Amino acid sequence: MPLTKVQAEGVNLADTFAFSGTVTGAGKILQIVTSGNISGTFDTSSETYQSMGCNVAITPATTSSKIMVWANVSGFYMYGGQGGSGDDGASGAIYRDSTEIYGSNQRFLYHRDTSAGSMEIGMPCVLQVLDSPSSTSEQTYHLYMRAYVGSTINASGYDRSIIAMEIA
Protein backbone atom coordinates (compact mmCIF):
# COMPACT_ATOMS: atom_id res chain seq x y z
CA MET A 1 0.00 0.00 0.00
CA PRO A 2 1.58 3.30 -1.06
CA LEU A 3 1.91 6.16 1.45
CA THR A 4 -0.09 9.30 0.80
CA LYS A 5 0.98 12.74 2.01
CA VAL A 6 -1.96 14.74 3.34
CA GLN A 7 -1.75 18.52 2.86
CA ALA A 8 -3.54 20.87 5.27
CA GLU A 9 -5.86 23.37 3.64
CA GLY A 10 -4.80 25.99 6.17
CA VAL A 11 -6.02 27.62 9.37
CA ASN A 12 -8.11 30.76 9.36
CA LEU A 13 -6.54 32.93 12.07
CA ALA A 14 -9.69 35.07 12.17
CA ASP A 15 -11.58 32.11 13.69
CA THR A 16 -12.14 32.06 17.44
CA PHE A 17 -10.77 29.03 19.26
CA ALA A 18 -12.17 28.26 22.70
CA PHE A 19 -9.79 27.06 25.39
CA SER A 20 -11.37 25.14 28.20
CA GLY A 21 -8.71 24.05 30.64
CA THR A 22 -6.17 25.19 33.16
CA VAL A 23 -2.46 25.60 32.66
CA THR A 24 -0.61 24.51 35.80
CA GLY A 25 3.01 24.38 36.79
CA ALA A 26 4.04 27.08 34.37
CA GLY A 27 6.14 29.90 35.77
CA LYS A 28 6.34 33.34 34.31
CA ILE A 29 9.54 35.22 33.68
CA LEU A 30 9.04 38.67 35.15
CA GLN A 31 12.42 40.28 34.39
CA ILE A 32 15.93 39.54 33.24
CA VAL A 33 18.96 41.65 34.09
CA THR A 34 22.61 41.25 33.12
CA SER A 35 25.90 42.70 34.21
CA GLY A 36 27.08 42.81 30.62
CA ASN A 37 30.59 41.60 29.81
CA ILE A 38 33.31 42.65 32.24
CA SER A 39 36.89 42.06 31.09
CA GLY A 40 39.00 43.93 33.64
CA THR A 41 41.97 42.68 35.60
CA PHE A 42 41.54 39.73 37.95
CA ASP A 43 44.49 37.94 39.50
CA THR A 44 44.54 36.19 42.87
CA SER A 45 46.48 33.64 44.86
CA SER A 46 44.16 34.06 47.85
CA GLU A 47 42.68 30.95 49.43
CA THR A 48 39.56 32.94 50.35
CA TYR A 49 36.95 34.05 47.83
CA GLN A 50 37.73 37.30 46.03
CA SER A 51 35.27 39.43 44.06
CA MET A 52 35.79 39.36 40.32
CA GLY A 53 34.20 42.83 40.01
CA CYS A 54 31.13 41.36 38.32
CA ASN A 55 27.67 41.79 39.83
CA VAL A 56 24.02 42.33 38.96
CA ALA A 57 21.13 43.81 40.99
CA ILE A 58 17.50 42.71 40.72
CA THR A 59 14.42 43.67 42.76
CA PRO A 60 11.91 40.79 43.03
CA ALA A 61 8.25 41.70 42.53
CA THR A 62 7.01 39.23 45.16
CA THR A 63 8.46 37.38 48.14
CA SER A 64 7.60 34.05 46.46
CA SER A 65 9.64 34.80 43.32
CA LYS A 66 12.68 32.68 42.55
CA ILE A 67 15.82 34.13 40.99
CA MET A 68 17.77 32.01 38.49
CA VAL A 69 21.39 33.19 38.42
CA TRP A 70 23.99 32.25 35.81
CA ALA A 71 27.60 33.35 36.15
CA ASN A 72 30.19 32.84 33.44
CA VAL A 73 33.93 33.36 33.12
CA SER A 74 34.91 32.83 29.49
CA GLY A 75 38.39 31.74 30.48
CA PHE A 76 41.16 31.92 33.04
CA TYR A 77 44.44 30.23 33.69
CA MET A 78 45.90 28.79 36.84
CA TYR A 79 49.54 28.21 37.63
CA GLY A 80 51.87 27.49 40.52
CA GLY A 81 50.82 25.40 43.44
CA GLN A 82 52.39 23.09 45.93
CA GLY A 83 54.23 20.81 43.56
CA GLY A 84 54.39 17.36 45.10
CA SER A 85 51.44 17.89 47.44
CA GLY A 86 49.09 17.72 44.47
CA ASP A 87 46.45 19.82 46.21
CA ASP A 88 46.08 22.62 43.67
CA GLY A 89 42.80 23.94 42.31
CA ALA A 90 40.30 26.75 41.98
CA SER A 91 36.66 27.26 42.77
CA GLY A 92 34.01 29.83 42.00
CA ALA A 93 31.00 31.01 43.97
CA ILE A 94 27.86 33.09 43.58
CA TYR A 95 27.05 35.41 46.47
CA ARG A 96 23.80 37.21 47.24
CA ASP A 97 25.01 40.44 48.83
CA SER A 98 27.60 39.11 51.34
CA THR A 99 26.23 35.54 51.64
CA GLU A 100 27.53 32.65 49.58
CA ILE A 101 24.56 30.86 47.99
CA TYR A 102 26.40 28.56 45.59
CA GLY A 103 29.87 27.11 45.54
CA SER A 104 30.50 25.66 49.00
CA ASN A 105 34.19 25.30 48.22
CA GLN A 106 33.57 22.76 45.45
CA ARG A 107 36.47 22.78 43.04
CA PHE A 108 35.56 23.17 39.40
CA LEU A 109 39.21 23.01 38.36
CA TYR A 110 41.73 20.68 39.90
CA HIS A 111 45.15 19.56 38.82
CA ARG A 112 47.71 17.31 40.39
CA ASP A 113 51.23 18.51 39.73
CA THR A 114 54.22 16.58 40.94
CA SER A 115 56.88 18.58 39.05
CA ALA A 116 57.40 21.55 41.40
CA GLY A 117 54.33 23.55 40.39
CA SER A 118 55.10 24.10 36.71
CA MET A 119 51.68 23.14 35.30
CA GLU A 120 49.36 25.69 33.67
CA ILE A 121 45.71 25.00 32.81
CA GLY A 122 43.19 27.31 31.13
CA MET A 123 39.44 26.80 30.89
CA PRO A 124 36.02 28.50 31.17
CA CYS A 125 33.83 28.41 34.27
CA VAL A 126 30.00 28.40 34.38
CA LEU A 127 28.03 28.50 37.64
CA GLN A 128 24.26 28.50 38.13
CA VAL A 129 21.88 28.54 41.07
CA LEU A 130 18.14 28.91 41.68
CA ASP A 131 17.76 31.26 44.65
CA SER A 132 14.72 31.99 46.85
CA PRO A 133 15.49 35.35 48.49
CA SER A 134 11.95 35.67 50.03
CA SER A 135 12.18 39.44 49.73
CA THR A 136 11.03 42.36 47.61
CA SER A 137 14.18 44.32 48.42
CA GLU A 138 16.93 44.71 45.85
CA GLN A 139 19.22 41.65 45.71
CA THR A 140 22.75 41.92 44.34
CA TYR A 141 24.50 38.82 43.03
CA HIS A 142 28.31 38.68 42.76
CA LEU A 143 30.84 36.37 41.12
CA TYR A 144 33.81 35.28 43.25
CA MET A 145 36.80 32.97 42.73
CA ARG A 146 39.46 31.55 45.00
CA ALA A 147 42.71 29.64 44.60
CA TYR A 148 43.85 26.61 46.58
CA VAL A 149 47.19 25.98 48.27
CA GLY A 150 49.50 28.43 46.58
CA SER A 151 47.95 28.37 43.10
CA THR A 152 47.41 31.64 41.25
CA ILE A 153 44.33 32.33 39.14
CA ASN A 154 44.42 34.93 36.38
CA ALA A 155 41.28 35.90 34.42
CA SER A 156 42.53 39.28 33.19
CA GLY A 157 41.18 40.09 29.75
CA TYR A 158 38.65 37.24 29.79
CA ASP A 159 34.97 38.20 29.76
CA ARG A 160 32.83 37.44 32.78
CA SER A 161 29.15 38.13 33.32
CA ILE A 162 26.12 37.40 35.49
CA ILE A 163 22.51 37.06 34.38
CA ALA A 164 19.62 37.07 36.88
CA MET A 165 16.09 36.05 35.90
CA GLU A 166 13.06 36.50 38.14
CA ILE A 167 10.55 33.64 37.92
CA ALA A 168 7.09 33.95 39.47
C-alpha positions as CSV (number, residue, x, y, z in Angstrom):
1,M,0.0,0.0,0.0
2,P,1.6,3.3,-1.1
3,L,1.9,6.2,1.4
4,T,-0.1,9.3,0.8
5,K,1.0,12.7,2.0
6,V,-2.0,14.7,3.3
7,Q,-1.8,18.5,2.9
8,A,-3.5,20.9,5.3
9,E,-5.9,23.4,3.6
10,G,-4.8,26.0,6.2
11,V,-6.0,27.6,9.4
12,N,-8.1,30.8,9.4
13,L,-6.5,32.9,12.1
14,A,-9.7,35.1,12.2
15,D,-11.6,32.1,13.7
16,T,-12.1,32.1,17.4
17,F,-10.8,29.0,19.3
18,A,-12.2,28.3,22.7
19,F,-9.8,27.1,25.4
20,S,-11.4,25.1,28.2
21,G,-8.7,24.1,30.6
22,T,-6.2,25.2,33.2
23,V,-2.5,25.6,32.7
24,T,-0.6,24.5,35.8
25,G,3.0,24.4,36.8
26,A,4.0,27.1,34.4
27,G,6.1,29.9,35.8
28,K,6.3,33.3,34.3
29,I,9.5,35.2,33.7
30,L,9.0,38.7,35.1
31,Q,12.4,40.3,34.4
32,I,15.9,39.5,33.2
33,V,19.0,41.7,34.1
34,T,22.6,41.2,33.1
35,S,25.9,42.7,34.2
36,G,27.1,42.8,30.6
37,N,30.6,41.6,29.8
38,I,33.3,42.6,32.2
39,S,36.9,42.1,31.1
40,G,39.0,43.9,33.6
41,T,42.0,42.7,35.6
42,F,41.5,39.7,38.0
43,D,44.5,37.9,39.5
44,T,44.5,36.2,42.9
45,S,46.5,33.6,44.9
46,S,44.2,34.1,47.8
47,E,42.7,30.9,49.4
48,T,39.6,32.9,50.3
49,Y,37.0,34.0,47.8
50,Q,37.7,37.3,46.0
51,S,35.3,39.4,44.1
52,M,35.8,39.4,40.3
53,G,34.2,42.8,40.0
54,C,31.1,41.4,38.3
55,N,27.7,41.8,39.8
56,V,24.0,42.3,39.0
57,A,21.1,43.8,41.0
58,I,17.5,42.7,40.7
59,T,14.4,43.7,42.8
60,P,11.9,40.8,43.0
61,A,8.2,41.7,42.5
62,T,7.0,39.2,45.2
63,T,8.5,37.4,48.1
64,S,7.6,34.1,46.5
65,S,9.6,34.8,43.3
66,K,12.7,32.7,42.5
67,I,15.8,34.1,41.0
68,M,17.8,32.0,38.5
69,V,21.4,33.2,38.4
70,W,24.0,32.2,35.8
71,A,27.6,33.4,36.2
72,N,30.2,32.8,33.4
73,V,33.9,33.4,33.1
74,S,34.9,32.8,29.5
75,G,38.4,31.7,30.5
76,F,41.2,31.9,33.0
77,Y,44.4,30.2,33.7
78,M,45.9,28.8,36.8
79,Y,49.5,28.2,37.6
80,G,51.9,27.5,40.5
81,G,50.8,25.4,43.4
82,Q,52.4,23.1,45.9
83,G,54.2,20.8,43.6
84,G,54.4,17.4,45.1
85,S,51.4,17.9,47.4
86,G,49.1,17.7,44.5
87,D,46.5,19.8,46.2
88,D,46.1,22.6,43.7
89,G,42.8,23.9,42.3
90,A,40.3,26.8,42.0
91,S,36.7,27.3,42.8
92,G,34.0,29.8,42.0
93,A,31.0,31.0,44.0
94,I,27.9,33.1,43.6
95,Y,27.1,35.4,46.5
96,R,23.8,37.2,47.2
97,D,25.0,40.4,48.8
98,S,27.6,39.1,51.3
99,T,26.2,35.5,51.6
100,E,27.5,32.6,49.6
101,I,24.6,30.9,48.0
102,Y,26.4,28.6,45.6
103,G,29.9,27.1,45.5
104,S,30.5,25.7,49.0
105,N,34.2,25.3,48.2
106,Q,33.6,22.8,45.4
107,R,36.5,22.8,43.0
108,F,35.6,23.2,39.4
109,L,39.2,23.0,38.4
110,Y,41.7,20.7,39.9
111,H,45.2,19.6,38.8
112,R,47.7,17.3,40.4
113,D,51.2,18.5,39.7
114,T,54.2,16.6,40.9
115,S,56.9,18.6,39.1
116,A,57.4,21.6,41.4
117,G,54.3,23.6,40.4
118,S,55.1,24.1,36.7
119,M,51.7,23.1,35.3
120,E,49.4,25.7,33.7
121,I,45.7,25.0,32.8
122,G,43.2,27.3,31.1
123,M,39.4,26.8,30.9
124,P,36.0,28.5,31.2
125,C,33.8,28.4,34.3
126,V,30.0,28.4,34.4
127,L,28.0,28.5,37.6
128,Q,24.3,28.5,38.1
129,V,21.9,28.5,41.1
130,L,18.1,28.9,41.7
131,D,17.8,31.3,44.7
132,S,14.7,32.0,46.8
133,P,15.5,35.3,48.5
134,S,12.0,35.7,50.0
135,S,12.2,39.4,49.7
136,T,11.0,42.4,47.6
137,S,14.2,44.3,48.4
138,E,16.9,44.7,45.8
139,Q,19.2,41.7,45.7
140,T,22.7,41.9,44.3
141,Y,24.5,38.8,43.0
142,H,28.3,38.7,42.8
143,L,30.8,36.4,41.1
144,Y,33.8,35.3,43.3
145,M,36.8,33.0,42.7
146,R,39.5,31.6,45.0
147,A,42.7,29.6,44.6
148,Y,43.9,26.6,46.6
149,V,47.2,26.0,48.3
150,G,49.5,28.4,46.6
151,S,48.0,28.4,43.1
152,T,47.4,31.6,41.3
153,I,44.3,32.3,39.1
154,N,44.4,34.9,36.4
155,A,41.3,35.9,34.4
156,S,42.5,39.3,33.2
157,G,41.2,40.1,29.7
158,Y,38.7,37.2,29.8
159,D,35.0,38.2,29.8
160,R,32.8,37.4,32.8
161,S,29.1,38.1,33.3
162,I,26.1,37.4,35.5
163,I,22.5,37.1,34.4
164,A,19.6,37.1,36.9
165,M,16.1,36.0,35.9
166,E,13.1,36.5,38.1
167,I,10.6,33.6,37.9
168,A,7.1,34.0,39.5
